[in-house]
Each structure stands twice: as C-alpha cells, then as structure tokens.
Amino acid sequence: MTIKKPLVVKQPTIGQLIRELRGLLGLTQEQFAAHIGVVWITVNRWENGRANPSPLAMEKIGQTGGDRVRNC
C-alpha cells in the first residue's frame, strides 16, 4: 500500500510580493515607502521577512500598486 502525500505548493511571502510589486513599479524602497507613508527601513523589514505590514499599510500598498499599474 502506497500513501500519497498531498501536493504542497509553496506560497510567496508578503515580503516577496511587495518586492515584486515595487520592482514592477520601478521604485526604490525609499520611493515606495514615501508613497505609502512609511520609512524605507519598514519596507526593507517587510521584504526581508522581519516584519509584516499592518492592515492599513496593506490597504495603501494595494491602492498604490493598483493606481500605478493601471496608469502604465
């Protein structure tokens, strides 16, 4: 009898998604931070997995990304 293991799909972390969005927008950590109202070191911590954005920051990230991507 063979036991099948469930398929495990590694999900990207929020930091990886933020870094990818920032890269697509062509912004530095400092520029991205200014758009959402935080300091650059906060963005750095998110991207490196040392902290997670608050719900308010997530909302601002979504708005910034959506607006900028639509205007490209």
N, CA, C and O atoms as a GROMACS GRO file, in nm:
protein
  288
    1MET      N    1   0.084  -0.118   0.000
    1MET     CA    2   0.000   0.000   0.000
    1MET      C    3   0.089   0.124   0.000
    1MET      O    4   0.179   0.138   0.083
    2THR      N    5   0.062   0.213  -0.093
    2THR     CA    6   0.139   0.336  -0.105
    2THR      C    7   0.054   0.452  -0.054
    2THR      O    8  -0.061   0.469  -0.093
    3ILE      N    9   0.114   0.532   0.032
    3ILE     CA   10   0.046   0.651   0.084
    3ILE      C   11   0.090   0.770   0.000
    3ILE      O   12   0.210   0.798  -0.012
    4LYS      N   13  -0.006   0.838  -0.057
    4LYS     CA   14   0.024   0.956  -0.138
    4LYS      C   15   0.030   1.078  -0.048
    4LYS      O   16  -0.056   1.100   0.037
    5LYS      N   17   0.133   1.156  -0.067
    5LYS     CA   18   0.147   1.281   0.007
    5LYS      C   19   0.069   1.390  -0.066
    5LYS      O   20   0.064   1.391  -0.189
    6PRO      N   21   0.008   1.479   0.009
    6PRO     CA   22  -0.064   1.588  -0.058
    6PRO      C   23   0.033   1.680  -0.130
    6PRO      O   24   0.147   1.699  -0.088
    7LEU      N   25  -0.015   1.736  -0.237
    7LEU     CA   26   0.065   1.833  -0.313
    7LEU      C   27   0.080   1.960  -0.231
    7LEU      O   28  -0.019   2.020  -0.188
    8VAL      N   29   0.201   2.000  -0.210
    8VAL     CA   30   0.228   2.121  -0.133
    8VAL      C   31   0.280   2.228  -0.228
    8VAL      O   32   0.382   2.209  -0.296
    9VAL      N   33   0.212   2.338  -0.232
    9VAL     CA   34   0.252   2.449  -0.317
    9VAL      C   35   0.304   2.559  -0.225
    9VAL      O   36   0.233   2.610  -0.139
   10LYS      N   37   0.429   2.593  -0.246
   10LYS     CA   38   0.488   2.698  -0.164
   10LYS      C   39   0.434   2.834  -0.207
   10LYS      O   40   0.451   2.876  -0.321
   11GLN      N   41   0.369   2.900  -0.115
   11GLN     CA   42   0.311   3.032  -0.141
   11GLN      C   43   0.417   3.140  -0.119
   11GLN      O   44   0.499   3.128  -0.027
   12PRO      N   45   0.417   3.243  -0.202
   12PRO     CA   46   0.512   3.352  -0.178
   12PRO      C   47   0.476   3.427  -0.050
   12PRO      O   48   0.359   3.437  -0.013
   13THR      N   49   0.577   3.477   0.017
   13THR     CA   50   0.552   3.556   0.138
   13THR      C   51   0.506   3.695   0.098
   13THR      O   52   0.524   3.738  -0.016
   14ILE      N   53   0.447   3.765   0.192
   14ILE     CA   54   0.402   3.902   0.165
   14ILE      C   55   0.521   3.989   0.125
   14ILE      O   56   0.509   4.076   0.040
   15GLY      N   57   0.636   3.964   0.188
   15GLY     CA   58   0.757   4.040   0.155
   15GLY      C   59   0.800   4.020   0.011
   15GLY      O   60   0.841   4.115  -0.056
   16GLN      N   61   0.790   3.896  -0.037
   16GLN     CA   62   0.826   3.868  -0.176
   16GLN      C   63   0.730   3.939  -0.271
   16GLN      O   64   0.772   3.991  -0.374
   17LEU      N   65   0.604   3.940  -0.236
   17LEU     CA   66   0.505   4.007  -0.320
   17LEU      C   67   0.527   4.158  -0.322
   17LEU      O   68   0.513   4.222  -0.427
   18ILE      N   69   0.561   4.215  -0.207
   18ILE     CA   70   0.587   4.360  -0.201
   18ILE      C   71   0.709   4.394  -0.285
   18ILE      O   72   0.709   4.491  -0.360
   19ARG      N   73   0.814   4.313  -0.273
   19ARG     CA   74   0.936   4.337  -0.352
   19ARG      C   75   0.906   4.328  -0.501
   19ARG      O   76   0.956   4.409  -0.580
   20GLU      N   77   0.826   4.230  -0.540
   20GLU     CA   78   0.792   4.214  -0.681
   20GLU      C   79   0.710   4.333  -0.731
   20GLU      O   80   0.736   4.385  -0.839
   21LEU      N   81   0.612   4.376  -0.653
   21LEU     CA   82   0.531   4.492  -0.691
   21LEU      C   83   0.617   4.615  -0.704
   21LEU      O   84   0.606   4.690  -0.802
   22ARG      N   85   0.705   4.637  -0.606
   22ARG     CA   86   0.792   4.754  -0.608
   22ARG      C   87   0.881   4.752  -0.733
   22ARG      O   88   0.904   4.855  -0.796
   23GLY      N   89   0.930   4.633  -0.767
   23GLY     CA   90   1.014   4.619  -0.886
   23GLY      C   91   0.936   4.648  -1.014
   23GLY      O   92   0.987   4.713  -1.105
   24LEU      N   93   0.811   4.598  -1.020
   24LEU     CA   94   0.728   4.624  -1.138
   24LEU      C   95   0.698   4.774  -1.154
   24LEU      O   96   0.687   4.824  -1.265
   25LEU      N   97   0.687   4.842  -1.042
   25LEU     CA   98   0.661   4.986  -1.045
   25LEU      C   99   0.787   5.067  -1.070
   25LEU      O  100   0.780   5.186  -1.098
   26GLY      N  101   0.904   5.002  -1.060
   26GLY     CA  102   1.030   5.072  -1.082
   26GLY      C  103   1.067   5.169  -0.972
   26GLY      O  104   1.128   5.272  -0.997
   27LEU      N  105   1.030   5.135  -0.848
   27LEU     CA  106   1.055   5.225  -0.735
   27LEU      C  107   1.162   5.167  -0.642
   27LEU      O  108   1.173   5.046  -0.626
   28THR      N  109   1.239   5.255  -0.582
   28THR     CA  110   1.331   5.214  -0.478
   28THR      C  111   1.250   5.192  -0.350
   28THR      O  112   1.133   5.228  -0.343
   29GLN      N  113   1.313   5.132  -0.250
   29GLN     CA  114   1.245   5.114  -0.122
   29GLN      C  115   1.205   5.250  -0.066
   29GLN      O  116   1.096   5.265  -0.010
   30GLU      N  117   1.291   5.348  -0.080
   30GLU     CA  118   1.262   5.482  -0.029
   30GLU      C  119   1.143   5.546  -0.100
   30GLU      O  120   1.056   5.605  -0.036
   31GLN      N  121   1.137   5.534  -0.231
   31GLN     CA  122   1.026   5.590  -0.308
   31GLN      C  123   0.895   5.519  -0.276
   31GLN      O  124   0.791   5.583  -0.259
   32PHE      N  125   0.901   5.387  -0.268
   32PHE     CA  126   0.781   5.309  -0.236
   32PHE      C  127   0.730   5.346  -0.098
   32PHE      O  128   0.610   5.363  -0.077
   33ALA      N  129   0.823   5.358  -0.002
   33ALA     CA  130   0.786   5.395   0.135
   33ALA      C  131   0.717   5.531   0.138
   33ALA      O  132   0.619   5.550   0.210
   34ALA      N  133   0.769   5.626   0.062
   34ALA     CA  134   0.709   5.760   0.059
   34ALA      C  135   0.566   5.755   0.006
   34ALA      O  136   0.480   5.829   0.053
   35HIS      N  137   0.541   5.670  -0.092
   35HIS     CA  138   0.405   5.659  -0.149
   35HIS      C  139   0.304   5.606  -0.049
   35HIS      O  140   0.186   5.642  -0.054
   36ILE      N  141   0.349   5.520   0.043
   36ILE     CA  142   0.253   5.462   0.136
   36ILE      C  143   0.263   5.519   0.277
   36ILE      O  144   0.188   5.479   0.366
   37GLY      N  145   0.355   5.613   0.297
   37GLY     CA  146   0.362   5.684   0.424
   37GLY      C  147   0.437   5.614   0.535
   37GLY      O  148   0.401   5.627   0.652
   38VAL      N  149   0.542   5.539   0.499
   38VAL     CA  150   0.628   5.477   0.600
   38VAL      C  151   0.773   5.512   0.567
   38VAL      O  152   0.800   5.573   0.463
   39VAL      N  153   0.865   5.475   0.654
   39VAL     CA  154   1.007   5.498   0.626
   39VAL      C  155   1.064   5.378   0.551
   39VAL      O  156   1.009   5.268   0.559
   40TRP      N  157   1.172   5.398   0.479
   40TRP     CA  158   1.227   5.293   0.393
   40TRP      C  159   1.266   5.168   0.470
   40TRP      O  160   1.254   5.058   0.417
   41ILE      N  161   1.313   5.182   0.592
   41ILE     CA  162   1.356   5.065   0.668
   41ILE      C  163   1.239   4.972   0.697
   41ILE      O  164   1.257   4.852   0.712
   42THR      N  165   1.118   5.028   0.704
   42THR     CA  166   0.999   4.945   0.723
   42THR      C  167   0.976   4.858   0.601
   42THR      O  168   0.948   4.739   0.615
   43VAL      N  169   0.989   4.914   0.482
   43VAL     CA  170   0.976   4.836   0.359
   43VAL      C  171   1.083   4.729   0.355
   43VAL      O  172   1.056   4.615   0.316
   44ASN      N  173   1.204   4.764   0.393
   44ASN     CA  174   1.314   4.668   0.398
   44ASN      C  175   1.280   4.551   0.491
   44ASN      O  176   1.305   4.436   0.456
   45ARG      N  177   1.225   4.580   0.606
   45ARG     CA  178   1.189   4.474   0.701
   45ARG      C  179   1.078   4.385   0.647
   45ARG      O  180   1.081   4.264   0.666
   46TRP      N  181   0.982   4.444   0.579
   46TRP     CA  182   0.876   4.363   0.518
   46TRP      C  183   0.934   4.268   0.414
   46TRP      O  184   0.904   4.149   0.413
   47GLU      N  185   1.018   4.323   0.327
   47GLU     CA  186   1.073   4.244   0.217
   47GLU      C  187   1.165   4.133   0.266
   47GLU      O  188   1.176   4.029   0.201
   48ASN      N  189   1.230   4.153   0.378
   48ASN     CA  190   1.321   4.053   0.431
   48ASN      C  191   1.257   3.963   0.536
   48ASN      O  192   1.326   3.882   0.598
   49GLY      N  193   1.126   3.976   0.555
   49GLY     CA  194   1.054   3.886   0.643
   49GLY      C  195   1.072   3.911   0.792
   49GLY      O  196   1.038   3.825   0.873
   50ARG      N  197   1.124   4.026   0.829
   50ARG     CA  198   1.143   4.057   0.971
   50ARG      C  199   1.021   4.124   1.033
   50ARG      O  200   1.013   4.138   1.155
   51ALA      N  201   0.926   4.165   0.949
   51ALA     CA  202   0.803   4.228   0.997
   51ALA      C  203   0.697   4.212   0.889
   51ALA      O  204   0.729   4.187   0.773
   52ASN      N  205   0.572   4.227   0.928
   52ASN     CA  206   0.461   4.222   0.834
   52ASN      C  207   0.388   4.356   0.835
   52ASN      O  208   0.378   4.420   0.939
   53PRO      N  209   0.336   4.397   0.720
   53PRO     CA  210   0.262   4.523   0.714
   53PRO      C  211   0.131   4.515   0.792
   53PRO      O  212   0.068   4.409   0.801
   54SER      N  213   0.092   4.626   0.847
   54SER     CA  214  -0.037   4.635   0.918
   54SER      C  215  -0.149   4.632   0.814
   54SER      O  216  -0.124   4.650   0.695
   55PRO      N  217  -0.272   4.607   0.858
   55PRO     CA  218  -0.384   4.611   0.763
   55PRO      C  219  -0.396   4.746   0.690
   55PRO      O  220  -0.428   4.749   0.571
   56LEU      N  221  -0.369   4.856   0.760
   56LEU     CA  222  -0.374   4.987   0.695
   56LEU      C  223  -0.266   4.999   0.589
   56LEU      O  224  -0.291   5.049   0.480
   57ALA      N  225  -0.145   4.952   0.620
   57ALA     CA  226  -0.036   4.956   0.523
   57ALA      C  227  -0.069   4.868   0.402
   57ALA      O  228  -0.039   4.905   0.289
   58MET      N  229  -0.131   4.752   0.426
   58MET     CA  230  -0.170   4.665   0.315
   58MET      C  231  -0.269   4.734   0.223
   58MET      O  232  -0.262   4.721   0.101
   59GLU      N  233  -0.362   4.808   0.282
   59GLU     CA  234  -0.460   4.882   0.202
   59GLU      C  235  -0.389   4.986   0.115
   59GLU      O  236  -0.420   4.999  -0.003
   60LYS      N  237  -0.295   5.060   0.175
   60LYS     CA  238  -0.221   5.162   0.099
   60LYS      C  239  -0.135   5.099  -0.010
   60LYS      O  240  -0.124   5.154  -0.119
   61ILE      N  241  -0.075   4.984   0.019
   61ILE     CA  242   0.006   4.914  -0.081
   61ILE      C  243  -0.082   4.876  -0.199
   61ILE      O  244  -0.044   4.894  -0.315
   62GLY      N  245  -0.200   4.823  -0.169
   62GLY     CA  246  -0.293   4.785  -0.276
   62GLY      C  247  -0.335   4.903  -0.360
   62GLY      O  248  -0.342   4.893  -0.483
   63GLN      N  249  -0.363   5.014  -0.296
   63GLN     CA  250  -0.404   5.134  -0.369
   63GLN      C  251  -0.289   5.188  -0.454
   63GLN      O  252  -0.310   5.223  -0.570
   64THR      N  253  -0.170   5.194  -0.398
   64THR     CA  254  -0.054   5.245  -0.471
   64THR      C  255  -0.023   5.156  -0.590
   64THR      O  256  -0.003   5.205  -0.701
   65GLY      N  257  -0.019   5.027  -0.567
   65GLY     CA  258   0.012   4.934  -0.676
   65GLY      C  259  -0.093   4.937  -0.784
   65GLY      O  260  -0.060   4.941  -0.902
   66GLY      N  261  -0.219   4.934  -0.745
   66GLY     CA  262  -0.327   4.933  -0.843
   66GLY      C  263  -0.329   5.058  -0.927
   66GLY      O  264  -0.344   5.051  -1.049
   67ASP      N  265  -0.314   5.173  -0.864
   67ASP     CA  266  -0.315   5.300  -0.936
   67ASP      C  267  -0.198   5.310  -1.033
   67ASP      O  268  -0.215   5.349  -1.148
   68ARG      N  269  -0.081   5.273  -0.985
   68ARG     CA  270   0.038   5.286  -1.069
   68ARG      C  271   0.037   5.187  -1.184
   68ARG      O  272   0.076   5.221  -1.296
   69VAL      N  273  -0.008   5.064  -1.160
   69VAL     CA  274  -0.010   4.964  -1.266
   69VAL      C  275  -0.112   5.001  -1.373
   69VAL      O  276  -0.086   4.982  -1.492
   70ARG      N  277  -0.227   5.052  -1.332
   70ARG     CA  278  -0.330   5.091  -1.429
   70ARG      C  279  -0.282   5.206  -1.517
   70ARG      O  280  -0.321   5.214  -1.634
   71ASN      N  281  -0.198   5.295  -1.463
   71ASN     CA  282  -0.153   5.412  -1.539
   71ASN      C  283  -0.033   5.384  -1.627
   71ASN      O  284   0.010   5.472  -1.701
   72CYS      N  285   0.023   5.263  -1.622
   72CYS     CA  286   0.140   5.231  -1.705
   72CYS      C  287   0.101   5.204  -1.848
   72CYS      O  288   0.187   5.175  -1.931
   0.00000   0.00000   0.00000
